[in-house]
Amino acid sequence: MHELSIAMALVRQLELLCQPHPQATVQTARVTIGPLAGVEGHLLQQAFPLAAAGSCVENCQLILTPSPVRILCPACQLESEVVVNRLSCPACGHWQTKLLSGDELILQQVVLNQESD
């Protein structure tokens, strides 16, 4: 399950964001995942608490937002949203399209909770 290693890398990134704020914890982290990213969202959700245990990220709510698969057709210049296994242009049928989105795994937003004594 490589989602655990991805979760561990995500926790490391979040910990780095907490370093300038010693009393802070991460309240929420929003991650965008495309269907072509090679990451199973439900497995990442399961692995994240294991990777975050004992850190400033321990009580973080991980919010996963799916992104669509978007292509650009070089033949007719149509930009369109397509399904995962149909990357050809829906207008002209050209099969050598350029992938614009759908393969990303992006940390979009982090909300820190500054604890005070």
C-alpha positions as CSV (number, residue, x, y, z in Angstrom):
1,M,0.0,0.0,0.0
2,H,2.0,3.0,-1.3
3,E,-0.7,5.3,0.1
4,L,1.0,5.0,3.5
5,S,4.3,6.4,2.1
6,I,2.3,9.2,0.4
7,A,0.6,9.9,3.7
8,M,3.9,10.0,5.5
9,A,5.3,12.5,2.9
10,L,2.2,14.6,3.4
11,V,2.6,14.6,7.1
12,R,6.3,15.8,6.7
13,Q,5.1,18.7,4.5
14,L,2.5,19.7,7.1
15,E,5.0,19.4,9.9
16,L,7.3,21.8,8.0
17,L,4.5,24.3,7.8
18,C,4.1,24.1,11.6
19,Q,7.8,24.7,12.4
20,P,7.6,28.5,12.4
21,H,4.6,28.2,14.7
22,P,5.6,26.0,17.6
23,Q,2.2,26.0,19.4
24,A,0.3,25.3,16.2
25,T,-1.5,22.2,15.1
26,V,-2.9,21.4,11.7
27,Q,-6.7,21.6,11.8
28,T,-7.5,20.7,8.2
29,A,-5.6,19.9,5.0
30,R,-7.3,19.9,1.6
31,V,-5.7,17.7,-1.1
32,T,-6.8,17.5,-4.7
33,I,-6.4,14.1,-6.3
34,G,-7.0,13.3,-10.0
35,P,-8.2,9.9,-11.0
36,L,-5.0,9.3,-13.0
37,A,-2.7,10.1,-10.0
38,G,-2.3,6.5,-9.0
39,V,-3.6,7.1,-5.5
40,E,-6.7,5.5,-4.0
41,G,-8.4,8.2,-1.9
42,H,-10.0,5.9,0.6
43,L,-6.7,4.2,1.2
44,L,-5.0,7.5,1.7
45,Q,-7.7,8.5,4.2
46,Q,-7.1,5.2,6.1
47,A,-3.3,5.6,6.1
48,F,-3.2,9.3,7.1
49,P,-4.0,8.8,10.8
50,L,-1.3,6.2,11.1
51,A,1.3,8.6,9.5
52,A,0.1,11.5,11.6
53,A,0.1,9.8,15.0
54,G,2.2,11.7,17.6
55,S,2.7,14.8,15.4
56,C,1.3,18.3,15.1
57,V,-0.9,16.8,12.4
58,E,-2.4,14.1,14.6
59,N,-5.9,15.6,14.8
60,C,-6.0,17.0,11.3
61,Q,-9.0,16.5,9.1
62,L,-7.9,15.4,5.7
63,I,-10.2,16.6,3.0
64,L,-9.8,14.9,-0.4
65,T,-11.2,16.8,-3.4
66,P,-11.4,15.0,-6.8
67,S,-10.3,16.7,-9.9
68,P,-11.6,16.0,-13.4
69,V,-9.7,14.6,-16.3
70,R,-9.3,17.4,-18.8
71,I,-7.7,17.3,-22.2
72,L,-6.7,19.6,-25.0
73,C,-7.1,18.4,-28.6
74,P,-4.2,19.7,-30.8
75,A,-6.3,19.1,-34.0
76,C,-9.4,21.1,-33.1
77,Q,-8.2,23.0,-30.0
78,L,-11.1,21.8,-28.0
79,E,-10.5,21.7,-24.2
80,S,-12.9,19.2,-22.6
81,E,-13.6,17.0,-19.7
82,V,-13.4,13.3,-20.4
83,V,-13.6,10.0,-18.6
84,V,-10.5,8.2,-17.4
85,N,-10.1,5.6,-20.2
86,R,-11.4,7.8,-23.1
87,L,-8.7,10.4,-23.6
88,S,-9.6,11.0,-27.3
89,C,-11.3,14.2,-28.4
90,P,-15.0,14.0,-28.0
91,A,-15.5,16.4,-30.9
92,C,-13.2,15.2,-33.7
93,G,-12.0,11.8,-32.3
94,H,-8.3,12.8,-32.4
95,W,-6.4,10.4,-30.1
96,Q,-3.2,12.3,-29.5
97,T,-4.6,14.7,-26.9
98,K,-2.7,16.7,-24.3
99,L,-3.6,15.9,-20.6
100,L,-4.4,19.2,-18.8
101,S,-5.5,17.8,-15.5
102,G,-6.5,14.6,-13.7
103,D,-3.0,13.2,-12.8
104,E,-2.3,15.6,-9.9
105,L,-1.9,15.2,-6.2
106,I,-1.8,18.7,-4.8
107,L,-1.8,20.0,-1.2
108,Q,-4.3,22.9,-1.8
109,Q,-5.0,24.3,1.6
110,V,-3.8,24.1,5.2
111,V,-5.6,25.5,8.2
112,L,-3.5,25.9,11.3
113,N,-4.9,26.0,14.8
114,Q,-2.8,28.3,17.0
115,E,-3.1,27.0,20.6
116,S,-2.7,29.5,23.4
117,D,-2.1,28.9,27.0
